[in-house]
Structure formats: structure tokens, C-alpha cells
Amino acid sequence: MIEVKYFGAVAEKTRCEFEKLSFSEELSLQKLLQDLDEKYQLESLTFSVAVNQKIVSKASDYTLQTSDVIALLPPFAGG
């Protein structure tokens, strides 16, 4: 089971801060993001993706493991 955490506008859109998802077959990061987009219509939002507290490209060919924690993060503001 993986945990997906939502922050900022993504949390507002999903109306939750996190959810746990189970999967029976190999799941890629791209497939997870596609599934979440279909479920929550996230295409209009800008966000970064972190896997286990490391920022990764949304297009990366990463295969998720059952213990992974994925975070969808709002754009960072500099200062």
C-alpha cells in the first residue's frame, strides 16, 4: 500500500490531505498520476511530485514500491 499526500491547491481539489492506495500489479508513477488526474481532474493545477521526500519528474519512469510515500506539492515560492 502506498500513501499519497496532497498539499495546497491539490489538497483543496481532492478535499483530503492524504489517502492510502493499494495495487495488485506493478504501478508506475506516471500511471498513478494518470489515475489521480482521472479521479480528481488535476490537469488544471501546477504541482511537483516527491517520492519518499525526493522531488522527481512527473515523466520519470519510476516504478512504485508498496512502502513509497508520494507527495503532490504546490509550486515553491522563493524569497
PDB file of N, CA, C and O in Angstrom:
ATOM      1  N   MET A   1       0.855  -1.184   0.000  1.00  0.00           N
ATOM      2  CA  MET A   1       0.000   0.000   0.000  1.00  0.00           C
ATOM      3  C   MET A   1       0.893   1.237   0.000  1.00  0.00           C
ATOM      4  O   MET A   1       1.848   1.331   0.772  1.00  0.00           O
ATOM      5  N   ILE A   2       0.569   2.177  -0.872  1.00  0.00           N
ATOM      6  CA  ILE A   2       1.323   3.434  -0.914  1.00  0.00           C
ATOM      7  C   ILE A   2       0.467   4.532  -0.292  1.00  0.00           C
ATOM      8  O   ILE A   2      -0.759   4.433  -0.234  1.00  0.00           O
ATOM      9  N   GLU A   3       1.139   5.570   0.167  1.00  0.00           N
ATOM     10  CA  GLU A   3       0.439   6.718   0.720  1.00  0.00           C
ATOM     11  C   GLU A   3       0.672   7.901  -0.201  1.00  0.00           C
ATOM     12  O   GLU A   3       1.807   8.186  -0.583  1.00  0.00           O
ATOM     13  N   VAL A   4      -0.406   8.590  -0.558  1.00  0.00           N
ATOM     14  CA  VAL A   4      -0.317   9.788  -1.389  1.00  0.00           C
ATOM     15  C   VAL A   4      -0.751  10.957  -0.528  1.00  0.00           C
ATOM     16  O   VAL A   4      -1.851  10.960   0.023  1.00  0.00           O
ATOM     17  N   LYS A   5       0.128  11.962  -0.415  1.00  0.00           N
ATOM     18  CA  LYS A   5      -0.170  13.143   0.392  1.00  0.00           C
ATOM     19  C   LYS A   5      -0.421  14.327  -0.539  1.00  0.00           C
ATOM     20  O   LYS A   5       0.267  14.499  -1.545  1.00  0.00           O
ATOM     21  N   TYR A   6      -1.411  15.132  -0.188  1.00  0.00           N
ATOM     22  CA  TYR A   6      -1.789  16.285  -1.003  1.00  0.00           C
ATOM     23  C   TYR A   6      -1.572  17.561  -0.212  1.00  0.00           C
ATOM     24  O   TYR A   6      -1.875  17.631   0.979  1.00  0.00           O
ATOM     25  N   PHE A   7      -1.039  18.578  -0.895  1.00  0.00           N
ATOM     26  CA  PHE A   7      -0.763  19.861  -0.260  1.00  0.00           C
ATOM     27  C   PHE A   7      -1.316  20.996  -1.113  1.00  0.00           C
ATOM     28  O   PHE A   7      -1.475  20.854  -2.325  1.00  0.00           O
ATOM     29  N   GLY A   8      -1.609  22.130  -0.463  1.00  0.00           N
ATOM     30  CA  GLY A   8      -2.018  23.345  -1.176  1.00  0.00           C
ATOM     31  C   GLY A   8      -3.266  23.139  -2.011  1.00  0.00           C
ATOM     32  O   GLY A   8      -4.241  22.538  -1.558  1.00  0.00           O
ATOM     33  N   ALA A   9      -3.226  23.649  -3.250  1.00  0.00           N
ATOM     34  CA  ALA A   9      -4.385  23.595  -4.141  1.00  0.00           C
ATOM     35  C   ALA A   9      -4.787  22.163  -4.474  1.00  0.00           C
ATOM     36  O   ALA A   9      -5.961  21.885  -4.718  1.00  0.00           O
ATOM     37  N   VAL A  10      -3.817  21.257  -4.486  1.00  0.00           N
ATOM     38  CA  VAL A  10      -4.138  19.851  -4.771  1.00  0.00           C
ATOM     39  C   VAL A  10      -4.999  19.283  -3.645  1.00  0.00           C
ATOM     40  O   VAL A  10      -5.957  18.555  -3.905  1.00  0.00           O
ATOM     41  N   ALA A  11      -4.665  19.611  -2.395  1.00  0.00           N
ATOM     42  CA  ALA A  11      -5.471  19.156  -1.256  1.00  0.00           C
ATOM     43  C   ALA A  11      -6.877  19.753  -1.323  1.00  0.00           C
ATOM     44  O   ALA A  11      -7.858  19.082  -1.001  1.00  0.00           O
ATOM     45  N   GLU A  12      -6.968  21.012  -1.741  1.00  0.00           N
ATOM     46  CA  GLU A  12      -8.281  21.642  -1.878  1.00  0.00           C
ATOM     47  C   GLU A  12      -9.108  20.929  -2.945  1.00  0.00           C
ATOM     48  O   GLU A  12     -10.303  20.701  -2.760  1.00  0.00           O
ATOM     49  N   LYS A  13      -8.473  20.581  -4.056  1.00  0.00           N
ATOM     50  CA  LYS A  13      -9.175  19.926  -5.167  1.00  0.00           C
ATOM     51  C   LYS A  13      -9.621  18.508  -4.787  1.00  0.00           C
ATOM     52  O   LYS A  13     -10.727  18.088  -5.126  1.00  0.00           O
ATOM     53  N   THR A  14      -8.752  17.775  -4.081  1.00  0.00           N
ATOM     54  CA  THR A  14      -9.083  16.393  -3.711  1.00  0.00           C
ATOM     55  C   THR A  14      -9.964  16.318  -2.470  1.00  0.00           C
ATOM     56  O   THR A  14     -10.587  15.293  -2.193  1.00  0.00           O
ATOM     57  N   ARG A  15     -10.003  17.432  -1.723  1.00  0.00           N
ATOM     58  CA  ARG A  15     -10.756  17.504  -0.469  1.00  0.00           C
ATOM     59  C   ARG A  15     -10.261  16.516   0.581  1.00  0.00           C
ATOM     60  O   ARG A  15     -11.019  16.058   1.436  1.00  0.00           O
ATOM     61  N   CYS A  16      -8.964  16.197   0.495  1.00  0.00           N
ATOM     62  CA  CYS A  16      -8.344  15.379   1.529  1.00  0.00           C
ATOM     63  C   CYS A  16      -6.849  15.679   1.556  1.00  0.00           C
ATOM     64  O   CYS A  16      -6.291  16.185   0.582  1.00  0.00           O
ATOM     65  N   GLU A  17      -6.213  15.367   2.666  1.00  0.00           N
ATOM     66  CA  GLU A  17      -4.788  15.633   2.807  1.00  0.00           C
ATOM     67  C   GLU A  17      -3.938  14.426   2.443  1.00  0.00           C
ATOM     68  O   GLU A  17      -2.766  14.569   2.094  1.00  0.00           O
ATOM     69  N   PHE A  18      -4.525  13.237   2.524  1.00  0.00           N
ATOM     70  CA  PHE A  18      -3.791  12.036   2.117  1.00  0.00           C
ATOM     71  C   PHE A  18      -4.766  10.897   1.886  1.00  0.00           C
ATOM     72  O   PHE A  18      -5.912  10.937   2.336  1.00  0.00           O
ATOM     73  N   GLU A  19      -4.297   9.892   1.185  1.00  0.00           N
ATOM     74  CA  GLU A  19      -5.051   8.654   1.045  1.00  0.00           C
ATOM     75  C   GLU A  19      -4.068   7.517   0.836  1.00  0.00           C
ATOM     76  O   GLU A  19      -2.959   7.711   0.340  1.00  0.00           O
ATOM     77  N   LYS A  20      -4.496   6.338   1.223  1.00  0.00           N
ATOM     78  CA  LYS A  20      -3.667   5.142   1.038  1.00  0.00           C
ATOM     79  C   LYS A  20      -4.280   4.334  -0.092  1.00  0.00           C
ATOM     80  O   LYS A  20      -5.487   4.094  -0.131  1.00  0.00           O
ATOM     81  N   LEU A  21      -3.422   3.923  -1.003  1.00  0.00           N
ATOM     82  CA  LEU A  21      -3.885   3.181  -2.172  1.00  0.00           C
ATOM     83  C   LEU A  21      -3.166   1.850  -2.247  1.00  0.00           C
ATOM     84  O   LEU A  21      -1.961   1.764  -2.013  1.00  0.00           O
ATOM     85  N   SER A  22      -3.909   0.830  -2.571  1.00  0.00           N
ATOM     86  CA  SER A  22      -3.282  -0.478  -2.775  1.00  0.00           C
ATOM     87  C   SER A  22      -3.350  -0.811  -4.254  1.00  0.00           C
ATOM     88  O   SER A  22      -4.244  -0.355  -4.966  1.00  0.00           O
ATOM     89  N   PHE A  23      -2.409  -1.599  -4.700  1.00  0.00           N
ATOM     90  CA  PHE A  23      -2.388  -2.014  -6.094  1.00  0.00           C
ATOM     91  C   PHE A  23      -1.893  -3.441  -6.168  1.00  0.00           C
ATOM     92  O   PHE A  23      -1.047  -3.860  -5.377  1.00  0.00           O
ATOM     93  N   SER A  24      -2.424  -4.184  -7.121  1.00  0.00           N
ATOM     94  CA  SER A  24      -2.116  -5.604  -7.201  1.00  0.00           C
ATOM     95  C   SER A  24      -1.018  -5.917  -8.217  1.00  0.00           C
ATOM     96  O   SER A  24      -0.403  -6.982  -8.173  1.00  0.00           O
ATOM     97  N   GLU A  25      -0.782  -4.984  -9.122  1.00  0.00           N
ATOM     98  CA  GLU A  25       0.263  -5.203 -10.113  1.00  0.00           C
ATOM     99  C   GLU A  25       1.251  -4.046 -10.064  1.00  0.00           C
ATOM    100  O   GLU A  25       1.031  -3.059  -9.362  1.00  0.00           O
ATOM    101  N   GLU A  26       2.325  -4.174 -10.804  1.00  0.00           N
ATOM    102  CA  GLU A  26       3.328  -3.117 -10.830  1.00  0.00           C
ATOM    103  C   GLU A  26       2.682  -1.800 -11.241  1.00  0.00           C
ATOM    104  O   GLU A  26       1.901  -1.757 -12.192  1.00  0.00           O
ATOM    105  N   LEU A  27       3.002  -0.739 -10.534  1.00  0.00           N
ATOM    106  CA  LEU A  27       2.396   0.561 -10.800  1.00  0.00           C
ATOM    107  C   LEU A  27       3.496   1.583 -10.999  1.00  0.00           C
ATOM    108  O   LEU A  27       4.382   1.733 -10.158  1.00  0.00           O
ATOM    109  N   SER A  28       3.428   2.290 -12.129  1.00  0.00           N
ATOM    110  CA  SER A  28       4.418   3.337 -12.388  1.00  0.00           C
ATOM    111  C   SER A  28       3.898   4.663 -11.841  1.00  0.00           C
ATOM    112  O   SER A  28       2.696   4.848 -11.651  1.00  0.00           O
ATOM    113  N   LEU A  29       4.820   5.568 -11.597  1.00  0.00           N
ATOM    114  CA  LEU A  29       4.439   6.904 -11.141  1.00  0.00           C
ATOM    115  C   LEU A  29       3.524   7.565 -12.164  1.00  0.00           C
ATOM    116  O   LEU A  29       2.541   8.206 -11.793  1.00  0.00           O
ATOM    117  N   GLN A  30       3.836   7.415 -13.440  1.00  0.00           N
ATOM    118  CA  GLN A  30       3.012   8.029 -14.488  1.00  0.00           C
ATOM    119  C   GLN A  30       1.582   7.486 -14.455  1.00  0.00           C
ATOM    120  O   GLN A  30       0.627   8.245 -14.616  1.00  0.00           O
ATOM    121  N   LYS A  31       1.433   6.186 -14.248  1.00  0.00           N
ATOM    122  CA  LYS A  31       0.091   5.584 -14.194  1.00  0.00           C
ATOM    123  C   LYS A  31      -0.666   6.077 -12.961  1.00  0.00           C
ATOM    124  O   LYS A  31      -1.864   6.350 -13.035  1.00  0.00           O
ATOM    125  N   LEU A  32       0.025   6.190 -11.840  1.00  0.00           N
ATOM    126  CA  LEU A  32      -0.618   6.720 -10.635  1.00  0.00           C
ATOM    127  C   LEU A  32      -1.120   8.142 -10.885  1.00  0.00           C
ATOM    128  O   LEU A  32      -2.262   8.464 -10.557  1.00  0.00           O
ATOM    129  N   LEU A  33      -0.270   8.991 -11.464  1.00  0.00           N
ATOM    130  CA  LEU A  33      -0.666  10.377 -11.729  1.00  0.00           C
ATOM    131  C   LEU A  33      -1.827  10.439 -12.717  1.00  0.00           C
ATOM    132  O   LEU A  33      -2.713  11.284 -12.585  1.00  0.00           O
ATOM    133  N   GLN A  34      -1.824   9.555 -13.697  1.00  0.00           N
ATOM    134  CA  GLN A  34      -2.922   9.495 -14.663  1.00  0.00           C
ATOM    135  C   GLN A  34      -4.225   9.093 -13.958  1.00  0.00           C
ATOM    136  O   GLN A  34      -5.279   9.677 -14.210  1.00  0.00           O
ATOM    137  N   ASP A  35      -4.144   8.105 -13.086  1.00  0.00           N
ATOM    138  CA  ASP A  35      -5.328   7.659 -12.342  1.00  0.00           C
ATOM    139  C   ASP A  35      -5.861   8.767 -11.426  1.00  0.00           C
ATOM    140  O   ASP A  35      -7.071   8.976 -11.332  1.00  0.00           O
ATOM    141  N   LEU A  36      -4.946   9.473 -10.754  1.00  0.00           N
ATOM    142  CA  LEU A  36      -5.367  10.570  -9.868  1.00  0.00           C
ATOM    143  C   LEU A  36      -5.980  11.710 -10.665  1.00  0.00           C
ATOM    144  O   LEU A  36      -6.928  12.349 -10.209  1.00  0.00           O
ATOM    145  N   ASP A  37      -5.438  11.969 -11.865  1.00  0.00           N
ATOM    146  CA  ASP A  37      -5.987  13.018 -12.720  1.00  0.00           C
ATOM    147  C   ASP A  37      -7.412  12.666 -13.151  1.00  0.00           C
ATOM    148  O   ASP A  37      -8.294  13.525 -13.165  1.00  0.00           O
ATOM    149  N   GLU A  38      -7.627  11.399 -13.501  1.00  0.00           N
ATOM    150  CA  GLU A  38      -8.979  10.966 -13.888  1.00  0.00           C
ATOM    151  C   GLU A  38      -9.946  11.080 -12.709  1.00  0.00           C
ATOM    152  O   GLU A  38     -11.108  11.442 -12.891  1.00  0.00           O
ATOM    153  N   LYS A  39      -9.473  10.775 -11.520  1.00  0.00           N
ATOM    154  CA  LYS A  39     -10.318  10.794 -10.326  1.00  0.00           C
ATOM    155  C   LYS A  39     -10.631  12.218  -9.860  1.00  0.00           C
ATOM    156  O   LYS A  39     -11.757  12.507  -9.453  1.00  0.00           O
ATOM    157  N   TYR A  40      -9.629  13.108  -9.920  1.00  0.00           N
ATOM    158  CA  TYR A  40      -9.783  14.448  -9.330  1.00  0.00           C
ATOM    159  C   TYR A  40      -9.687  15.608 -10.330  1.00  0.00           C
ATOM    160  O   TYR A  40      -9.816  16.763  -9.924  1.00  0.00           O
ATOM    161  N   GLN A  41      -9.467  15.338 -11.616  1.00  0.00           N
ATOM    162  CA  GLN A  41      -9.297  16.392 -12.625  1.00  0.00           C
ATOM    163  C   GLN A  41      -8.209  17.395 -12.209  1.00  0.00           C
ATOM    164  O   GLN A  41      -8.482  18.577 -12.003  1.00  0.00           O
ATOM    165  N   LEU A  42      -6.988  16.902 -12.094  1.00  0.00           N
ATOM    166  CA  LEU A  42      -5.866  17.726 -11.631  1.00  0.00           C
ATOM    167  C   LEU A  42      -5.143  18.457 -12.758  1.00  0.00           C
ATOM    168  O   LEU A  42      -4.184  19.185 -12.499  1.00  0.00           O
ATOM    169  N   GLU A  43      -5.584  18.278 -14.010  1.00  0.00           N
ATOM    170  CA  GLU A  43      -4.837  18.830 -15.140  1.00  0.00           C
ATOM    171  C   GLU A  43      -4.691  20.348 -15.093  1.00  0.00           C
ATOM    172  O   GLU A  43      -3.746  20.891 -15.666  1.00  0.00           O
ATOM    173  N   SER A  44      -5.596  21.032 -14.430  1.00  0.00           N
ATOM    174  CA  SER A  44      -5.533  22.499 -14.381  1.00  0.00           C
ATOM    175  C   SER A  44      -4.567  23.001 -13.301  1.00  0.00           C
ATOM    176  O   SER A  44      -4.298  24.199 -13.219  1.00  0.00           O
ATOM    177  N   LEU A  45      -4.053  22.099 -12.483  1.00  0.00           N
ATOM    178  CA  LEU A  45      -3.190  22.503 -11.367  1.00  0.00           C
ATOM    179  C   LEU A  45      -1.709  22.332 -11.704  1.00  0.00           C
ATOM    180  O   LEU A  45      -1.327  21.445 -12.468  1.00  0.00           O
ATOM    181  N   THR A  46      -0.895  23.189 -11.125  1.00  0.00           N
ATOM    182  CA  THR A  46       0.550  23.067 -11.240  1.00  0.00           C
ATOM    183  C   THR A  46       1.060  22.511  -9.919  1.00  0.00           C
ATOM    184  O   THR A  46       0.792  23.066  -8.853  1.00  0.00           O
ATOM    185  N   PHE A  47       1.794  21.411 -10.001  1.00  0.00           N
ATOM    186  CA  PHE A  47       2.347  20.822  -8.782  1.00  0.00           C
ATOM    187  C   PHE A  47       3.585  20.004  -9.109  1.00  0.00           C
ATOM    188  O   PHE A  47       3.784  19.558 -10.239  1.00  0.00           O
ATOM    189  N   SER A  48       4.408  19.821  -8.091  1.00  0.00           N
ATOM    190  CA  SER A  48       5.585  18.968  -8.195  1.00  0.00           C
ATOM    191  C   SER A  48       5.276  17.649  -7.501  1.00  0.00           C
ATOM    192  O   SER A  48       4.343  17.550  -6.704  1.00  0.00           O
ATOM    193  N   VAL A  49       6.068  16.653  -7.816  1.00  0.00           N
ATOM    194  CA  VAL A  49       5.870  15.331  -7.231  1.00  0.00           C
ATOM    195  C   VAL A  49       7.136  14.929  -6.474  1.00  0.00           C
ATOM    196  O   VAL A  49       8.251  15.065  -6.979  1.00  0.00           O
ATOM    197  N   ALA A  50       6.939  14.436  -5.266  1.00  0.00           N
ATOM    198  CA  ALA A  50       8.053  13.895  -4.485  1.00  0.00           C
ATOM    199  C   ALA A  50       7.735  12.446  -4.150  1.00  0.00           C
ATOM    200  O   ALA A  50       6.605  12.107  -3.798  1.00  0.00           O
ATOM    201  N   VAL A  51       8.748  11.601  -4.264  1.00  0.00           N
ATOM    202  CA  VAL A  51       8.626  10.206  -3.857  1.00  0.00           C
ATOM    203  C   VAL A  51       9.620  10.001  -2.733  1.00  0.00           C
ATOM    204  O   VAL A  51      10.825  10.179  -2.911  1.00  0.00           O
ATOM    205  N   ASN A  52       9.102   9.624  -1.572  1.00  0.00           N
ATOM    206  CA  ASN A  52       9.948   9.430  -0.387  1.00  0.00           C
ATOM    207  C   ASN A  52      10.814  10.654  -0.112  1.00  0.00           C
ATOM    208  O   ASN A  52      12.008  10.536   0.161  1.00  0.00           O
ATOM    209  N   GLN A  53      10.199  11.825  -0.187  1.00  0.00           N
ATOM    210  CA  GLN A  53      10.802  13.130   0.133  1.00  0.00           C
ATOM    211  C   GLN A  53      11.870  13.570  -0.868  1.00  0.00           C
ATOM    212  O   GLN A  53      12.695  14.424  -0.547  1.00  0.00           O
ATOM    213  N   LYS A  54      11.867  13.001  -2.075  1.00  0.00           N
ATOM    214  CA  LYS A  54      12.775  13.440  -3.143  1.00  0.00           C
ATOM    215  C   LYS A  54      11.946  13.881  -4.329  1.00  0.00           C
ATOM    216  O   LYS A  54      11.106  13.128  -4.821  1.00  0.00           O
ATOM    217  N   ILE A  55      12.180  15.108  -4.796  1.00  0.00           N
ATOM    218  CA  ILE A  55      11.455  15.616  -5.962  1.00  0.00           C
ATOM    219  C   ILE A  55      11.846  14.785  -7.185  1.00  0.00           C
ATOM    220  O   ILE A  55      13.028  14.547  -7.435  1.00  0.00           O
ATOM    221  N   VAL A  56      10.851  14.353  -7.933  1.00  0.00           N
ATOM    222  CA  VAL A  56      11.088  13.593  -9.157  1.00  0.00           C
ATOM    223  C   VAL A  56      10.263  14.199 -10.287  1.00  0.00           C
ATOM    224  O   VAL A  56       9.271  14.888 -10.047  1.00  0.00           O
ATOM    225  N   SER A  57      10.678  13.939 -11.498  1.00  0.00           N
ATOM    226  CA  SER A  57       9.942  14.405 -12.669  1.00  0.00           C
ATOM    227  C   SER A  57       8.646  13.616 -12.798  1.00  0.00           C
ATOM    228  O   SER A  57       8.614  12.409 -12.562  1.00  0.00           O
ATOM    229  N   LYS A  58       7.576  14.314 -13.178  1.00  0.00           N
ATOM    230  CA  LYS A  58       6.301  13.629 -13.393  1.00  0.00           C
ATOM    231  C   LYS A  58       6.419  12.615 -14.522  1.00  0.00           C
ATOM    232  O   LYS A  58       5.668  11.641 -14.575  1.00  0.00           O
ATOM    233  N   ALA A  59       7.360  12.850 -15.417  1.00  0.00           N
ATOM    234  CA  ALA A  59       7.542  11.969 -16.573  1.00  0.00           C
ATOM    235  C   ALA A  59       8.528  10.837 -16.296  1.00  0.00           C
ATOM    236  O   ALA A  59       8.803  10.026 -17.181  1.00  0.00           O
ATOM    237  N   SER A  60       9.058  10.775 -15.085  1.00  0.00           N
ATOM    238  CA  SER A  60      10.068   9.748 -14.802  1.00  0.00           C
ATOM    239  C   SER A  60       9.455   8.357 -14.890  1.00  0.00           C
ATOM    240  O   SER A  60       8.259   8.167 -14.666  1.00  0.00           O
ATOM    241  N   ASP A  61      10.287   7.410 -15.214  1.00  0.00           N
ATOM    242  CA  ASP A  61       9.850   6.036 -15.402  1.00  0.00           C
ATOM    243  C   ASP A  61      10.010   5.269 -14.087  1.00  0.00           C
ATOM    244  O   ASP A  61      10.569   4.172 -14.071  1.00  0.00           O
ATOM    245  N   TYR A  62       9.527   5.838 -13.003  1.00  0.00           N
ATOM    246  CA  TYR A  62       9.708   5.267 -11.677  1.00  0.00           C
ATOM    247  C   TYR A  62       8.623   4.222 -11.400  1.00  0.00           C
ATOM    248  O   TYR A  62       7.439   4.489 -11.604  1.00  0.00           O
ATOM    249  N   THR A  63       9.022   3.042 -10.938  1.00  0.00           N
ATOM    250  CA  THR A  63       8.074   2.006 -10.534  1.00  0.00           C
ATOM    251  C   THR A  63       7.896   2.094  -9.028  1.00  0.00           C
ATOM    252  O   THR A  63       8.862   2.016  -8.269  1.00  0.00           O
ATOM    253  N   LEU A  64       6.658   2.257  -8.611  1.00  0.00           N
ATOM    254  CA  LEU A  64       6.354   2.442  -7.195  1.00  0.00           C
ATOM    255  C   LEU A  64       6.490   1.136  -6.421  1.00  0.00           C
ATOM    256  O   LEU A  64       6.195   0.052  -6.926  1.00  0.00           O
ATOM    257  N   GLN A  65       6.942   1.274  -5.193  1.00  0.00           N
ATOM    258  CA  GLN A  65       7.045   0.158  -4.259  1.00  0.00           C
ATOM    259  C   GLN A  65       5.925   0.308  -3.230  1.00  0.00           C
ATOM    260  O   GLN A  65       5.391   1.403  -3.051  1.00  0.00           O
ATOM    261  N   THR A  66       5.570  -0.773  -2.561  1.00  0.00           N
ATOM    262  CA  THR A  66       4.426  -0.730  -1.641  1.00  0.00           C
ATOM    263  C   THR A  66       4.639   0.188  -0.442  1.00  0.00           C
ATOM    264  O   THR A  66       3.664   0.612   0.179  1.00  0.00           O
ATOM    265  N   SER A  67       5.865   0.501  -0.106  1.00  0.00           N
ATOM    266  CA  SER A  67       6.115   1.354   1.060  1.00  0.00           C
ATOM    267  C   SER A  67       6.338   2.822   0.692  1.00  0.00           C
ATOM    268  O   SER A  67       6.624   3.632   1.574  1.00  0.00           O
ATOM    269  N   ASP A  68       6.216   3.184  -0.589  1.00  0.00           N
ATOM    270  CA  ASP A  68       6.500   4.553  -1.029  1.00  0.00           C
ATOM    271  C   ASP A  68       5.473   5.556  -0.502  1.00  0.00           C
ATOM    272  O   ASP A  68       4.296   5.245  -0.323  1.00  0.00           O
ATOM    273  N   VAL A  69       5.969   6.769  -0.262  1.00  0.00           N
ATOM    274  CA  VAL A  69       5.100   7.890   0.084  1.00  0.00           C
ATOM    275  C   VAL A  69       5.264   8.923  -1.019  1.00  0.00           C
ATOM    276  O   VAL A  69       6.365   9.411  -1.269  1.00  0.00           O
ATOM    277  N   ILE A  70       4.158   9.249  -1.675  1.00  0.00           N
ATOM    278  CA  ILE A  70       4.160  10.204  -2.782  1.00  0.00           C
ATOM    279  C   ILE A  70       3.498  11.481  -2.290  1.00  0.00           C
ATOM    280  O   ILE A  70       2.447  11.434  -1.651  1.00  0.00           O
ATOM    281  N   ALA A  71       4.108  12.615  -2.585  1.00  0.00           N
ATOM    282  CA  ALA A  71       3.535  13.905  -2.200  1.00  0.00           C
ATOM    283  C   ALA A  71       3.331  14.749  -3.445  1.00  0.00           C
ATOM    284  O   ALA A  71       4.216  14.838  -4.296  1.00  0.00           O
ATOM    285  N   LEU A  72       2.164  15.368  -3.550  1.00  0.00           N
ATOM    286  CA  LEU A  72       1.882  16.315  -4.633  1.00  0.00           C
ATOM    287  C   LEU A  72       1.959  17.698  -3.996  1.00  0.00           C
ATOM    288  O   LEU A  72       1.147  18.065  -3.146  1.00  0.00           O
ATOM    289  N   LEU A  73       2.966  18.453  -4.437  1.00  0.00           N
ATOM    290  CA  LEU A  73       3.324  19.702  -3.774  1.00  0.00           C
ATOM    291  C   LEU A  73       3.000  20.920  -4.630  1.00  0.00           C
ATOM    292  O   LEU A  73       3.159  20.874  -5.850  1.00  0.00           O
ATOM    293  N   PRO A  74       2.547  22.011  -4.011  1.00  0.00           N
ATOM    294  CA  PRO A  74       2.281  23.242  -4.765  1.00  0.00           C
ATOM    295  C   PRO A  74       3.604  23.851  -5.219  1.00  0.00           C
ATOM    296  O   PRO A  74       4.664  23.481  -4.715  1.00  0.00           O
ATOM    297  N   PRO A  75       3.546  24.791  -6.176  1.00  0.00           N
ATOM    298  CA  PRO A  75       4.775  25.455  -6.609  1.00  0.00           C
ATOM    299  C   PRO A  75       5.447  26.139  -5.422  1.00  0.00           C
ATOM    300  O   PRO A  75       4.790  26.678  -4.532  1.00  0.00           O
ATOM    301  N   PHE A  76       6.768  26.098  -5.439  1.00  0.00           N
ATOM    302  CA  PHE A  76       7.537  26.719  -4.362  1.00  0.00           C
ATOM    303  C   PHE A  76       7.705  28.198  -4.640  1.00  0.00           C
ATOM    304  O   PHE A  76       7.947  28.595  -5.779  1.00  0.00           O
ATOM    305  N   ALA A  77       7.579  29.011  -3.614  1.00  0.00           N
ATOM    306  CA  ALA A  77       7.781  30.458  -3.738  1.00  0.00           C
ATOM    307  C   ALA A  77       9.165  30.794  -3.186  1.00  0.00           C
ATOM    308  O   ALA A  77       9.542  30.357  -2.099  1.00  0.00           O
ATOM    309  N   GLY A  78       9.892  31.560  -3.943  1.00  0.00           N
ATOM    310  CA  GLY A  78      11.249  31.948  -3.482  1.00  0.00           C
ATOM    311  C   GLY A  78      11.166  33.175  -2.597  1.00  0.00           C
ATOM    312  O   GLY A  78      10.131  33.833  -2.493  1.00  0.00           O
ATOM    313  N   GLY A  79      12.281  33.455  -1.971  1.00  0.00           N
ATOM    314  CA  GLY A  79      12.235  34.648  -1.124  1.00  0.00           C
ATOM    315  C   GLY A  79      13.584  34.936  -0.507  1.00  0.00           C
ATOM    316  O   GLY A  79      13.728  35.905   0.237  1.00  0.00           O
TER     317      GLY A  79
END
